[in-house]
Amino acid sequence: MRLLLGSALLLLAVGLAAGASHAQTDVRVAETEDWRLEAPAVLASQEELQLMAQGVQLCSDEVERLIHHRPPTVARFTMRWVIDGGRVSHASPTGVLSHVPDASFRLVGPGVRGWWESLAAQRLCFGPHEITHVLTWESWSLPWPNEGFAQFTDWLFAGSWRYGAEPLSPSHECDETGYSDGFARYPYADLRAFAITHESYDTAACFWREVHRAGGFPALRRILLRLRSHPATTVGELVLHHVNPVLGVDFRPIARRYGFTDADLVAAGEPPPDPPPPALQLTRPRPASAPPRAGRRLATTVMVARSDTGDPVDAATVACPARLGGRPLTGVAQPFESGLATCVWRLPPKARGKVLRASTAVVVLGVRGQATFTVRIRR
């Protein structure tokens, strides 16, 4: 959720201009690959709505790349505006509903049209707060981590940053006692009394800024993944069952900055395991040496990643089946490390001219994957 309270608030706070009263049933529609935008015609021209749709799709693509996840249950999300005197937006699993005060509200004010066109031309995302809510909906039971993560993505994309670009330079920074917004300095809000305010949203975003600082985007993705399978209903479960196991450090001292006490930071039972991936992604086997020759050793490496996060897996069981000239050839798996599966085969001296068909077979949490290559052996 977000109130329409200033320039940091995504696609909606874009200025007011005079307009006549029109029936709200006169609706314009713009569609992209993942989104359908619907707005009363009085709020935007068709060209303006198309411009907004382009920005929404850009942000949707960027957030999806960042979290490596798109909810599979919705073919096309909806972003809709209604004129009802309100000034607030609500996200849901299927899209975003925004309430605007009256028919004079403009989705793209005349003073910012050029700015939106510049963003589109540079393929830059700005303010993906509500889009983040939609794409991460499955991970949340608690309101403050949900709003904090959406606010954190607003910080990331406040400038000209794209996912994967370095260096990362969010528009806010956080430390032991508070956070900064440009040259302004603010103390942390008490998240135990979370409210719909800038201070609470920014404080909650600092929680995720610290998670990112400790573990980067792989840690954020893995925590969201775990929360989709095992939602945290208390801050203790969030920290002890999800953040701590992913980061490998005790995050409770960080959580205390935001008003949480030792009594809050407890959780029953053991942390749940990572859910198994739906599938594995394996790169093509890459020889670690020159083209294979008879009488020599052949080693190949394969990078193994989860299909749902894109991140290298931590542990795997590896086997190295192969056939040389139609007969079995024994391979040896090396210790799995940093997402790399390595297989080694000793090619006999009489292998010259024969065809080797070899595989790197991997099992991760019961899920199997295999990468195979075929090559003719040289002398």
N, C-alpha and C positions, 0 to 999 in steps of 0.2 A: 504493500500500500504506500501511496505517497500523496501528500498534499501539494497543491499548486502554489509553491512558495518561493520562487526565485529561479535564477538562471541555471542552477545545478540540477534542476528537476526534469531532465530528459525532454521528450518530444512535445510536452504539453504546454509549458510556460513559455510561449514564444511570442507573446505580445497581443495587444488588443487593437482592433480597428473598428470604425463605425460600420454598421451593417443593418440592413432592413430585416423586418420580421418575416420569416418564411415558415411554412409548415414543416415540422420535423419529419414528416413522412417522405419528403423529397430528399432521398439519400443518394450519395455518391459512393461508388465502390471502386477499389483498386486492389489488385491481387499480385502476389509474388509467388515464388516457389513454395514458401512455407507459411505465408500470412495472407489474410483477407482483411482489408481495412474498410470500414463502413462509417460514414459521417454525414450528418445533415448537410445538404448542399450549401446552406448559408455560411457554413464554417470554413469552406475551402473550395477552390476551383478544382476541376478534375486534374489539371496539371499539378496543382499544389499537393493534392492527395497522392498522386503518383510519386512526387518527390519525397513525400513522407514515407511512402511504402518502400521506396528504394533504401532510405535510411534504416527503416525497421529491419529489412532483410539483411543489410550489412551488419547491423548489431547482432542479429540472430546468428549469422554465420560466425562472427567473432567469438561470441560467448560459447557457441557449440564447439569451436576449436579449442577454446580454453578449458572447458570441462569435459570434452570428448564424450558428450552424451546429448541425445535428443529423445524426449519421451516418445515411445513407439506407438502410443495409443491415439494420437491425434494426427490426422493427415495434413490439416492446414489450420493453424491457429487464427483467432479472430481478434482484431483490435477495433473497438467500437466506441464512438462518442455519442453522448445524449445531452440535450439541453434541458436541465432540470433544476438549475439554481445551485448546483454543487460545485465543489472545487477539489475533487479528489479522484484518484485512480485506484482500481482494485484489480489485482491479478488473480487468475484461477488456473486450473490445469489446462484449460482450453483457450485462454487468451486474456485480454485486458479490456476492462470497461472503464471509460473515463467520463466523469460528470463535469459539465461546464456551466457557467452561471447563466448566460443568456446568448442571444443570437449575435451579439456584437463581438463575441470571442472569435479569434482567428487562429486556426491551427498553424498557419505560416504567416506571421505578421509581415507587412511590407518592408519593415526595417531589417528583417533577418532573412529574407528570401535569398539574397546573394550568399549569405553564410551557409545556408542549407545546400545550395547548389555547389559551393566550394567543397563541402564535406563529401557530397556524392561524387564529384569529379576526382577527388583524392582517395575515394573508397575508404573513408574514415568513419568509425562508429563514435557516436557521442551519446552518453547518458543511457545505457542499456538497463536501467534499474528494473522496470516492469518486465522486460523481456527475460532478464535473469530469473525473476520469480517464476515465470512460466516454465522455463527450461529446467529449473532445479526443484520444482514443486514436490517431487517424490521424496526428497531428502529431509523434509522439515516437519517437526511436530511443535517445536518451540518458536515463538515469533521473533525473538531478538536475533538468533543466529541467521534466520531467514532474511530479515531486513538488513542485518549487518553485511551478509555476503552480497546482496544486491547493491548496497551502498559501496562496497569495496570495488565492484566492477565499474561503478560510476567513476570512482577515483582513477582506476586504471585507464579508462578511455576518455578522460577529461581533456587530454591534449591531442597529440598526433600519434599516439602509440598504437601499434597493432600487435596482436598476439604473436609471440615468437620474436619480437624485436627487442633489442637491448640498446641501452640500459633501460631498466624499468624505473620510471619516475612518476609515482602516483602524485596526485594533486595535494594530498595530505600526508603528514607523517606522524608517527606515534612513538612515545617513549614511556618511561616508567610512571610519569605523573600526569600526562595529558597528551593532547594532539595539537597539531598546527594546521591552519588553513591559510596558506600564503604567509603573510607576516603576522597574522592573528594567532593567539595562543588560547587554548581552552582546557579546563580541567575535565576529567572523565565524568560522565553521568553514571548514576547507580543503575546498573542493568537489572538489579533485583526488582526495581520499580520501573521497568521498561515502559516508555511512553512514545507516542508518535510525535517526536521532536527531532530537530536536526542534531541536538546534543546526544540523544540516545542512539540515533542511527549511526552517527560518526563514531561513537564509542564502540558500538557493536562491530563496525567495520574494522576498528583497530584490532579486535580479536583475530579476524582473518588476515589482517596485515601481518601480525606476529606469526601466525601459522605459516604464511607464505615465506616470511623471512627465515623461518627455521627449516622448511622443507620444500619450498618452491611450489610450482604448479602440480608436480606429481603428488605431493602431499595433499593439496586441496582436492584433486580428483579422487584420490583414494578415500579420503574422508567422506566426500559426497557419495561415493560408491557404497561404502559401508552403511551410511545413513539410509540409503534407499532400501537396504535389506533389513536393517535393525534401527529404526528411528529412535532417537534419543528424546525422552520425555522430561529429563532433568538436566541441569548443567553438569551435574556429577557424571551422568552417563555420557554426555557429549565429550567431556574432558577425559575421563578414565577409560571409557570403552572404545573411543574412536580417535581422539587427538593424540593421547599419549602413546598408544600402540603404533600409530603411523609415524610419529616423529621420533619415537624412541627416547623421549625426554619427559620430565614431569612438567606439565603445562599449568599446574595449579598456581604457582606464584604469579604467572601472567594473568590468570583469571581473577585473582584477588584484586588486581588493579581496578577492576570494573565493578567492585562492590560485593563480590561473592565471598562468602565466609567458608571456614573449614566445614561447617555443618552442611553447606550447599554442595561441597565438592566431594561427595561420597556416592558410591554406586554399589549395588548388590551384585554378587556373582562375578564371573570372569568375563573379560572382553570377548565378544564374539569374533570368530575368524572372518577373514575376507570371504565374501561370496565367490563361488567359482566363476570364471569368465564364461560368457556364452560361447566363445570360440577363441582360438589362438591365432595370432598373426606371426608367420615365420617368413623371414627373408630368404632369398635364394641362397643355397650353400655357396660359400665363397672359399676357394682354395687358399690356404695360408702360404703356399709355396708356388713354384713354377708349374707348368703343365705336368700332369702325372706321368711318371715313367716307370717302367718295369724295374723291380728290385729296389724301389725306394718307398719312402713313407708318404702317404697322402693325408693331409689334415684339412678339414673344412670347418668353418664357423657359421652359425646361424643365429640371428637376433630373434628373440622370442618376446612378444608383447601381448598384452590383453587386447582383445578386439573392442572392448567397451570403454577403455580409457586410453589406449595407445601407449601405455607406459610399459617398460620392460618388467618382466616378472622377477620376483625375488628368488624363487627356488623352483626347480623342476627335476623330474626324472628323465634321463636321456638314454636312448638306445640307438645303435648304429647298424641296422641291418643292411646287407649288401649282397650282390651276386656278381661274380666275375666270370664272363663266358658262360653264364647260365648256372654256375655252381656257387653255393654259399661262400661268402668271404667274411671272416670275423672282423668286427670293428670294435674299437675301445672308446668309450665315452670319457672325456676329461671332466674334472670338477666344474659344475655349472657356476658361473660367476658373472655378475653385472648384466644379466639378461642374455648372456652368450652361451650357446650350446656348441661344444666342440667335439668332433668325431675324428678318430685316427684309424687308418687302414694301412697295413703293410702289404704292398703289392709284390707278389712273387716274381722271380726273374723271368719266368715263362709267361708273364702276363702280356707281353708285347703283342699288339694288334687285337687284343680281346676288348670286349665292351664291358665296362663297369657300370652297373646301375646301383647307386648307393643312396641311403636315406638317413636323415636325422629325425628320429621320432621322439616326441616330447610329450610328457604328461604333466599337467598342472592342475592340482585339486580335482583330479578325476577327468579332466578335459584333455583330449588328445589332439595333437597336431603333427604334421609331417611335411618335411621338405625333401624333395628327391631330385637327383641329377643323374645324367647319363653322359659318359665320356669314353672315348676309345684311348687305350693306353699306348703311349709311345715307348720307344726303346730307351 
